[in-house]
Amino acid sequence: MEQIITFDFMVKLFRQYWRVLLILTILGGVIATVVTLWVIQPKYQANVQILVNRKHSSAAAELTGQQADVQMITTYKELITNSVVLKPARQALSEEADIRRSLETLKQAVSVTSTANSQVFSIVIRDQNAKASAIIANQIAATFKERVQHIIKVNNVTIVAPAETPDTPVAPKKAINILIGLAGGLLLGLAVASVRILSNRRVQTLEYLAEELTLTSLGIVNHQQPLIATNDQVAIKQRPAKSAAKPAIKRV
């Protein structure tokens, strides 16, 4: 017996299993809230902006050089996220700021963003400690400025805007996570209710027989519970009835 999911099916589902849907939706929201507030550790983000441009002798060479500098940002990204910059930055952080992070942790924490046709790009650091995120970003920028002079022979590297300690975390997104939990609980409730309805093979209404199976209803048979006799009724039933008294015959 196949069941097609229609609007009427969904209305029936909500009417019969609204308690299940409500409970699972609330449960999903509660779980998401607990995980967001007490399990996932907040992360702070610090940005440092860097400008790299090379000086040229003529205006034409300056324009060409600017286009080349924009294209070189991809190379700078590879250097910043590579061990060639992160290793000395990690060592400096450990010795000067007493911030100890593994090389793999730094690789996962650092990213580089840029705007199209702009010579300015940003080093972005995400860390569980707000103050440490700014220190790490500034140290990686300083290490990049030093190392890039020896690798690509670029001397004009300017730190436009140093990183500052962020006030609020950027992750996790509390409202979004709670909404995802509520939606997940609702979807789970819909799945449970749908399975229960689709797996129910019992005929519950006459309309289903007449409309869905096109059968003719001949009547309704009521099932009555058998009467249970009490002990007194059983005793009376089993007691033999007294025979009628015979009239006395008087002999003369």
Protein Blocks (a to p, Z undefined) as FASTA:
>chain_A
ZZdddfklmmmmmmmmmmmmmmmmmmmmmmmmmmmmmmmccddddddddddddddfbfkl
mmmmmmmmmmmmmmmmmmmmpmklmmmmmmmmmmmnopacdfklmmmmpccdddehiabd
cdddddfbfklmmmmmmmmmmmmmmmmmmmnopabdcdfbacdddfbdfbdcfklmmmmm
mmmmmmmmmmmmmmmmmmpcbdfbfklmmmmnopacfbdcdddddddddfklmmmmmpcc
ddddddddddZZ
